[in-house]
C-alpha cells in the first residue's frame, strides 16, 4: 500500500524561488516526520515548475527521494 500524507503543492516560475520553496517544504515535513519516525519525504516533479513534497511510507524515515512523474 502506498500512503502519502501532509502533501505540499509547489508551483513556481523561477529556479531560485523553486529552491527556496522546496527547502522550506522539506524542513516543515522533517519536523512532522520526527513526530512519528515512520515516513520519509517524497519530492515529485509533475512538470516544469510544478512539484509536490509529501510524507510517504514508501520512503524510509530520515530519507528524501525525488520522483519525476
N, C-alpha and C positions, 0 to 999 in steps of 0.2 A: 504494500500500500504506500502510495506517495502522498505525504501530507505536507502542506506548506501553511504557515500562519504568519501573521504580522508582516503583510506584504506592503512595500512602499513603491509607489509608481513614480518614475523619474522621467521627465521629458524636458529636453534642453536643446539649444541650438548652437552652443559653443563648447569646445573641449574643456576649457578652463572651468566653466560652470558645471559641466558633467563631472569632472574630477572632484570638485567640492561637494556636490550633492551625493555622489557615491560614497565618499569618505564619511559624510555626515550620517548617511543611512546605515553604513556598516557599523559605525560607532554606536548608534542607537540600538541596532539589532544585537550587538555584542552584549550590551547591558541587559537586554531582555533574556538572551540566551544563558547568561550567567545564573539566572534565577532557577532554571530547570536543569541545565547541564546536559541536555539530551539532543539539541539540534545545532546544526551548523548554519552557515549563511550561503544562499544561492543567489548569485547575480546573473540575471538573464538579459541578453541583448535581443530585443524583438525586431528592431530596425534601427537605422542610424538615429541617434538622439532619443530613443525610447528604450528604457531599461526598467526592470523591476529588481528590487532587493527583498529577499524573504528568508525567514527561518524555514528550514526544511529538515525533516527527519531522514532524508536521503543523503545528507551531508553530515559527516561526523562532527560532534561537538568540538569546537576550537578550530575548525577549518572554514575556509571560504572558497567556494568553487564558482567558476564562470561557465555560462552556457550561452551558446548562440542559437536562438530559436529559429 
